[in-house]
Amino acid sequence: MSAPGLLSRLAESLFWIGRYVERADDTSRIVDAYLHRLLEDPFENEDLACRSLLAIMGLDAPIGTPIRTADVMDKLAFDAENPSAIVGSLRCANENALGSRDVMSSEMWECLNTTWNELPSRKAQSNRLGPHTFLQAVRERATLFAGLTDSTMNRTDPWRFVVLGRNIERVDMTARLLSVRVTAGGSAPDWPTLLRAAGAEEAFLRTHIGDATPQRIAQFLLLDRLFPRSVLYALRSVEDALADLESSQSRSGMNDPARRIIGQTLSQLEYADLDQLLPQLAEILEQISETCARASIAIAERYFGTVTTVQWESEQG
């Protein structure tokens, strides 16, 4: 079933534009936070930190060969053929936008096209001034695109599919980020680094002054109802978009499989035992990642007529 009044291919393109722009944004935040950590602590093991960073993005690190910051930038920032890298994500977003110009605002299209065309000069600038300039520029352009999406589109189905893609990707990236804290042991990033990587440091400090404990940080990133980058907030945005896409409501049960998947996870997070949040963090994050994958498949089956699974090194939008 396609969305009423919107071709399936357009709905799919808009969904993936939302995902790819969010992926570029989140990846730039994560990489920048790690690089700052290395600069701030001269005793930090660069190889272990880089391996941890690659693990977040689902990339295997070579065994026996030290990994340096430049290697990470090549893999996670500048690789145009890898859709999980920043440049690769923006390439895919721009390609999807080429066929979606009739259903997105001209300002959104200009933002994506200009961003893509400026990437070579941004990369050259980063070679002279350091990677932070490139990563900051990507975040600014992604934020501009999100703002244009929310300020220049009617609240109709095209906007809802961009929002769906954006928030599913945001949830998945946050779960990936926190999962490394659980699995990487001694090489895992510290909790303040996780906050910075999630774009949550200032919002957290204003909410929990002087209480930056692991419990509070995990709770904020997962369960905060007012912070737009928390898992709970993003999942709620997904559920709202799916509810608005539903053309007819059943008087019993839930017709939309994707909304059912999201709703079940939302309910479990809403009523989570806060005292057990850290002990059960690995299990919770695994469920969140599975929710994103299952919901993406259900959305594709219902609205796109195809099933696209998230394969971080070879997927095509």
One Martini backbone bead per residue (centre of mass of N, CA, C, O) as a GRO file, in nm:
protein
  317
    1MET     BB    1   0.093   0.038   0.026
    2SER     BB    2   0.048   0.355  -0.048
    3ALA     BB    3   0.046   0.668  -0.013
    4PRO     BB    4  -0.177   0.901  -0.038
    5GLY     BB    5  -0.079   1.075  -0.330
    6LEU     BB    6   0.194   0.888  -0.326
    7LEU     BB    7   0.449   0.762  -0.460
    8SER     BB    8   0.651   0.509  -0.376
    9ARG     BB    9   0.924   0.624  -0.480
   10LEU     BB   10   0.897   0.894  -0.326
   11ALA     BB   11   0.869   0.788  -0.042
   12GLU     BB   12   1.142   0.641  -0.043
   13SER     BB   13   1.325   0.883  -0.101
   14LEU     BB   14   1.244   1.053   0.147
   15PHE     BB   15   1.323   0.852   0.361
   16TRP     BB   16   1.632   0.840   0.270
   17ILE     BB   17   1.698   1.131   0.304
   18GLY     BB   18   1.652   1.140   0.607
   19ARG     BB   19   1.866   0.925   0.675
   20TYR     BB   20   2.125   1.036   0.535
   21VAL     BB   21   2.140   1.312   0.674
   22GLU     BB   22   2.145   1.200   0.962
   23ARG     BB   23   2.400   1.029   0.925
   24ALA     BB   24   2.592   1.260   0.866
   25ASP     BB   25   2.544   1.410   1.126
   26ASP     BB   26   2.610   1.184   1.336
   27THR     BB   27   2.891   1.114   1.232
   28SER     BB   28   3.018   1.392   1.280
   29ARG     BB   29   2.974   1.393   1.586
   30ILE     BB   30   3.128   1.137   1.660
   31VAL     BB   31   3.403   1.200   1.534
   32ASP     BB   32   3.451   1.472   1.676
   33ALA     BB   33   3.445   1.365   1.968
   34TYR     BB   34   3.688   1.175   1.937
   35LEU     BB   35   3.901   1.383   1.845
   36HIS     BB   36   3.882   1.558   2.098
   37ARG     BB   37   3.970   1.340   2.293
   38LEU     BB   38   4.257   1.311   2.176
   39LEU     BB   39   4.345   1.610   2.221
   40GLU     BB   40   4.288   1.624   2.540
   41ASP     BB   41   4.439   1.328   2.551
   42PRO     BB   42   4.770   1.225   2.523
   43PHE     BB   43   4.710   0.917   2.650
   44GLU     BB   44   4.548   0.828   2.432
   45ASN     BB   45   4.454   0.558   2.238
   46GLU     BB   46   4.427   0.577   1.908
   47ASP     BB   47   4.368   0.291   1.811
   48LEU     BB   48   4.132   0.224   2.005
   49ALA     BB   49   3.952   0.464   1.935
   50CYS     BB   50   3.924   0.396   1.630
   51ARG     BB   51   3.802   0.115   1.667
   52SER     BB   52   3.553   0.208   1.820
   53LEU     BB   53   3.445   0.389   1.592
   54LEU     BB   54   3.412   0.166   1.376
   55ALA     BB   55   3.212  -0.008   1.542
   56ILE     BB   56   2.973   0.183   1.537
   57MET     BB   57   2.968   0.161   1.199
   58GLY     BB   58   3.027  -0.152   1.122
   59LEU     BB   59   3.346  -0.171   1.104
   60ASP     BB   60   3.629  -0.330   1.020
   61ALA     BB   61   3.938  -0.380   1.162
   62PRO     BB   62   4.254  -0.417   1.120
   63ILE     BB   63   4.489  -0.657   1.192
   64GLY     BB   64   4.805  -0.533   1.314
   65THR     BB   65   4.712  -0.232   1.236
   66PRO     BB   66   4.739   0.078   1.287
   67ILE     BB   67   4.507   0.336   1.371
   68ARG     BB   68   4.423   0.647   1.237
   69THR     BB   69   4.270   0.939   1.187
   70ALA     BB   70   4.298   0.935   0.877
   71ASP     BB   71   4.156   0.661   0.839
   72VAL     BB   72   3.883   0.747   0.954
   73MET     BB   73   3.824   0.973   0.753
   74ASP     BB   74   3.829   0.797   0.501
   75LYS     BB   75   3.593   0.600   0.596
   76LEU     BB   76   3.373   0.817   0.749
   77ALA     BB   77   3.392   1.076   0.544
   78PHE     BB   78   3.527   1.039   0.221
   79ASP     BB   79   3.354   0.794   0.127
   80ALA     BB   80   3.148   0.781  -0.158
   81GLU     BB   81   3.077   0.450  -0.163
   82ASN     BB   82   2.984   0.481   0.142
   83PRO     BB   83   2.675   0.515   0.308
   84SER     BB   84   2.821   0.542   0.608
   85ALA     BB   85   2.945   0.786   0.507
   86ILE     BB   86   2.929   1.111   0.463
   87VAL     BB   87   2.963   1.140   0.155
   88GLY     BB   88   2.788   0.894   0.085
   89SER     BB   89   2.526   1.001   0.212
   90LEU     BB   90   2.507   1.266   0.043
   91ARG     BB   91   2.496   1.130  -0.228
   92CYS     BB   92   2.233   0.970  -0.179
   93ALA     BB   93   2.056   1.213  -0.113
   94ASN     BB   94   2.095   1.359  -0.387
   95GLU     BB   95   1.990   1.131  -0.568
   96ASN     BB   96   1.705   1.122  -0.443
   97ALA     BB   97   1.638   1.428  -0.502
   98LEU     BB   98   1.628   1.430  -0.813
   99GLY     BB   99   1.335   1.259  -0.801
  100SER     BB  100   1.192   1.481  -0.563
  101ARG     BB  101   1.132   1.788  -0.645
  102ASP     BB  102   0.806   1.788  -0.654
  103VAL     BB  103   0.791   1.717  -0.311
  104MET     BB  104   0.996   1.941  -0.256
  105SER     BB  105   1.157   2.199  -0.175
  106SER     BB  106   1.374   2.415  -0.323
  107GLU     BB  107   1.549   2.460  -0.066
  108MET     BB  108   1.618   2.167  -0.015
  109TRP     BB  109   1.757   2.111  -0.283
  110GLU     BB  110   1.972   2.335  -0.265
  111CYS     BB  111   2.105   2.231  -0.011
  112LEU     BB  112   2.197   1.953  -0.117
  113ASN     BB  113   2.346   2.046  -0.374
  114THR     BB  114   2.544   2.241  -0.240
  115THR     BB  115   2.671   2.044  -0.046
  116TRP     BB  116   2.785   1.853  -0.260
  117ASN     BB  117   2.954   2.070  -0.426
  118GLU     BB  118   3.132   2.157  -0.157
  119LEU     BB  119   3.299   1.909  -0.060
  120PRO     BB  120   3.579   1.938  -0.195
  121SER     BB  121   3.649   2.209  -0.050
  122ARG     BB  122   3.611   2.103   0.238
  123LYS     BB  123   3.832   1.892   0.225
  124ALA     BB  124   4.067   2.084   0.159
  125GLN     BB  125   4.033   2.250   0.419
  126SER     BB  126   4.088   2.010   0.619
  127ASN     BB  127   4.385   1.969   0.530
  128ARG     BB  128   4.468   2.254   0.652
  129LEU     BB  129   4.270   2.282   0.938
  130GLY     BB  130   4.118   2.026   0.979
  131PRO     BB  131   3.844   1.816   1.051
  132HIS     BB  132   3.647   2.009   1.202
  133THR     BB  133   3.555   2.186   0.963
  134PHE     BB  134   3.406   1.964   0.812
  135LEU     BB  135   3.216   1.857   1.039
  136GLN     BB  136   3.078   2.127   1.096
  137ALA     BB  137   2.962   2.175   0.813
  138VAL     BB  138   2.781   1.926   0.806
  139ARG     BB  139   2.604   2.000   1.047
  140GLU     BB  140   2.499   2.268   0.935
  141ARG     BB  141   2.364   2.149   0.677
  142ALA     BB  142   2.178   1.946   0.822
  143THR     BB  143   2.030   2.158   0.992
  144LEU     BB  144   1.923   2.320   0.756
  145PHE     BB  145   1.756   2.095   0.630
  146ALA     BB  146   1.572   2.043   0.872
  147GLY     BB  147   1.459   2.332   0.885
  148LEU     BB  148   1.340   2.335   0.596
  149THR     BB  149   1.152   2.099   0.629
  150ASP     BB  150   0.986   2.233   0.878
  151SER     BB  151   0.936   2.533   0.713
  152THR     BB  152   0.853   2.434   0.382
  153MET     BB  153   0.648   2.205   0.463
  154ASN     BB  154   0.388   2.037   0.457
  155ARG     BB  155   0.178   1.833   0.670
  156THR     BB  156   0.243   1.580   0.485
  157ASP     BB  157   0.360   1.295   0.352
  158PRO     BB  158   0.642   1.389   0.265
  159TRP     BB  159   0.725   1.490   0.547
  160ARG     BB  160   0.680   1.220   0.700
  161PHE     BB  161   0.907   1.057   0.555
  162VAL     BB  162   1.142   1.225   0.646
  163VAL     BB  163   1.087   1.190   0.951
  164LEU     BB  164   1.111   0.890   0.961
  165GLY     BB  165   1.403   0.865   0.866
  166ARG     BB  166   1.538   1.050   1.072
  167ASN     BB  167   1.442   0.896   1.342
  168ILE     BB  168   1.540   0.611   1.286
  169GLU     BB  169   1.836   0.688   1.255
  170ARG     BB  170   1.873   0.820   1.534
  171VAL     BB  171   1.816   0.569   1.701
  172ASP     BB  172   2.030   0.381   1.577
  173MET     BB  173   2.281   0.560   1.644
  174THR     BB  174   2.245   0.569   1.951
  175ALA     BB  175   2.261   0.265   1.995
  176ARG     BB  176   2.544   0.231   1.878
  177LEU     BB  177   2.691   0.418   2.072
  178LEU     BB  178   2.611   0.267   2.341
  179SER     BB  179   2.712  -0.021   2.270
  180VAL     BB  180   3.016   0.038   2.301
  181ARG     BB  181   3.007   0.079   2.608
  182VAL     BB  182   2.935  -0.230   2.655
  183THR     BB  183   3.160  -0.390   2.452
  184ALA     BB  184   3.464  -0.237   2.477
  185GLY     BB  185   3.542  -0.168   2.753
  186GLY     BB  186   3.841  -0.006   2.797
  187SER     BB  187   3.788   0.135   2.494
  188ALA     BB  188   3.566   0.296   2.580
  189PRO     BB  189   3.392   0.559   2.599
  190ASP     BB  190   3.308   0.805   2.775
  191TRP     BB  191   3.026   0.964   2.876
  192PRO     BB  192   3.086   1.254   2.775
  193THR     BB  193   3.145   1.163   2.485
  194LEU     BB  194   2.862   1.058   2.427
  195LEU     BB  195   2.719   1.324   2.455
  196ARG     BB  196   2.868   1.473   2.227
  197ALA     BB  197   2.803   1.262   2.000
  198ALA     BB  198   2.476   1.320   2.051
  199GLY     BB  199   2.425   1.632   2.100
  200ALA     BB  200   2.381   1.652   2.455
  201GLU     BB  201   2.552   1.818   2.657
  202GLU     BB  202   2.402   2.087   2.713
  203ALA     BB  203   2.122   1.971   2.778
  204PHE     BB  204   2.214   1.802   3.017
  205LEU     BB  205   2.348   2.024   3.198
  206ARG     BB  206   2.074   2.185   3.223
  207THR     BB  207   1.923   1.941   3.365
  208HIS     BB  208   2.202   1.805   3.519
  209ILE     BB  209   2.347   1.958   3.754
  210GLY     BB  210   2.616   1.782   3.878
  211ASP     BB  211   2.494   1.478   3.736
  212ALA     BB  212   2.728   1.295   3.558
  213THR     BB  213   2.613   1.006   3.545
  214PRO     BB  214   2.561   0.715   3.391
  215GLN     BB  215   2.261   0.700   3.460
  216ARG     BB  216   2.179   0.985   3.359
  217ILE     BB  217   2.285   0.961   3.069
  218ALA     BB  218   2.125   0.715   2.979
  219GLN     BB  219   1.849   0.833   3.047
  220PHE     BB  220   1.864   1.077   2.855
  221LEU     BB  221   1.921   0.925   2.578
  222LEU     BB  222   1.660   0.735   2.611
  223LEU     BB  223   1.406   0.894   2.808
  224ASP     BB  224   1.373   1.174   2.722
  225ARG     BB  225   1.086   1.387   2.650
  226LEU     BB  226   1.245   1.681   2.553
  227PHE     BB  227   1.472   1.549   2.380
  228PRO     BB  228   1.511   1.513   2.030
  229ARG     BB  229   1.765   1.282   2.058
  230SER     BB  230   1.613   1.084   2.192
  231VAL     BB  231   1.474   0.781   2.173
  232LEU     BB  232   1.188   0.844   2.273
  233TYR     BB  233   1.132   1.094   2.100
  234ALA     BB  234   1.184   0.966   1.820
  235LEU     BB  235   0.976   0.738   1.843
  236ARG     BB  236   0.735   0.927   1.876
  237SER     BB  237   0.767   1.057   1.595
  238VAL     BB  238   0.721   0.798   1.439
  239GLU     BB  239   0.439   0.731   1.544
  240ASP     BB  240   0.303   0.993   1.450
  241ALA     BB  241   0.358   0.957   1.146
  242LEU     BB  242   0.213   0.683   1.117
  243ALA     BB  243  -0.065   0.780   1.212
  244ASP     BB  244  -0.098   0.993   0.978
  245LEU     BB  245  -0.074   0.773   0.743
  246GLU     BB  246  -0.321   0.649   0.841
  247SER     BB  247  -0.630   0.617   0.677
  248SER     BB  248  -0.736   0.381   0.880
  249GLN     BB  249  -0.906   0.290   1.171
  250SER     BB  250  -0.921   0.056   1.394
  251ARG     BB  251  -1.133  -0.067   1.659
  252SER     BB  252  -0.907  -0.301   1.662
  253GLY     BB  253  -0.612  -0.279   1.714
  254MET     BB  254  -0.331  -0.293   1.469
  255ASN     BB  255  -0.264  -0.242   1.131
  256ASP     BB  256   0.031  -0.136   1.174
  257PRO     BB  257   0.327  -0.291   1.205
  258ALA     BB  258   0.523  -0.055   1.261
  259ARG     BB  259   0.358   0.074   1.494
  260ARG     BB  260   0.364  -0.171   1.675
  261ILE     BB  261   0.667  -0.192   1.712
  262ILE     BB  262   0.709   0.091   1.829
  263GLY     BB  263   0.498   0.080   2.062
  264GLN     BB  264   0.622  -0.150   2.226
  265THR     BB  265   0.893  -0.008   2.284
  266LEU     BB  266   0.779   0.245   2.413
  267SER     BB  267   0.643   0.109   2.654
  268GLN     BB  268   0.903  -0.012   2.776
  269LEU     BB  269   1.044   0.262   2.817
  270GLU     BB  270   0.831   0.412   2.988
  271TYR     BB  271   0.841   0.142   3.207
  272ALA     BB  272   1.115   0.152   3.304
  273ASP     BB  273   1.359   0.053   3.521
  274LEU     BB  274   1.591   0.268   3.637
  275ASP     BB  275   1.764   0.074   3.821
  276GLN     BB  276   1.800  -0.128   3.544
  277LEU     BB  277   1.935   0.021   3.307
  278LEU     BB  278   2.237  -0.061   3.317
  279PRO     BB  279   2.215  -0.376   3.350
  280GLN     BB  280   2.008  -0.366   3.074
  281LEU     BB  281   2.142  -0.217   2.828
  282ALA     BB  282   2.209  -0.432   2.618
  283GLU     BB  283   1.917  -0.533   2.580
  284ILE     BB  284   1.788  -0.263   2.503
  285LEU     BB  285   1.966  -0.199   2.252
  286GLU     BB  286   1.894  -0.450   2.091
  287GLN     BB  287   1.593  -0.384   2.070
  288ILE     BB  288   1.619  -0.113   1.926
  289SER     BB  289   1.764  -0.216   1.673
  290GLU     BB  290   1.541  -0.417   1.595
  291THR     BB  291   1.317  -0.211   1.565
  292CYS     BB  292   1.438  -0.053   1.329
  293ALA     BB  293   1.455  -0.290   1.130
  294ARG     BB  294   1.155  -0.382   1.139
  295ALA     BB  295   1.025  -0.108   1.070
  296SER     BB  296   1.160  -0.066   0.794
  297ILE     BB  297   1.039  -0.315   0.663
  298ALA     BB  298   0.737  -0.246   0.713
  299ILE     BB  299   0.740   0.021   0.556
  300ALA     BB  300   0.829  -0.094   0.284
  301GLU     BB  301   0.594  -0.296   0.245
  302ARG     BB  302   0.358  -0.081   0.269
  303TYR     BB  303   0.483   0.181   0.080
  304PHE     BB  304   0.710   0.062  -0.148
  305GLY     BB  305   0.718  -0.259  -0.238
  306THR     BB  306   0.981  -0.297  -0.064
  307VAL     BB  307   1.292  -0.439   0.072
  308THR     BB  308   1.519  -0.257   0.287
  309THR     BB  309   1.818  -0.321   0.413
  310VAL     BB  310   2.063  -0.254   0.655
  311GLN     BB  311   2.377  -0.202   0.486
  312TRP     BB  312   2.650  -0.019   0.562
  313GLU     BB  313   2.844  -0.087   0.290
  314SER     BB  314   2.593  -0.151   0.043
  315GLU     BB  315   2.365   0.027   0.036
  316GLN     BB  316   2.061   0.134  -0.139
  317GLY     BB  317   1.835   0.415  -0.202
   0.00000   0.00000   0.00000
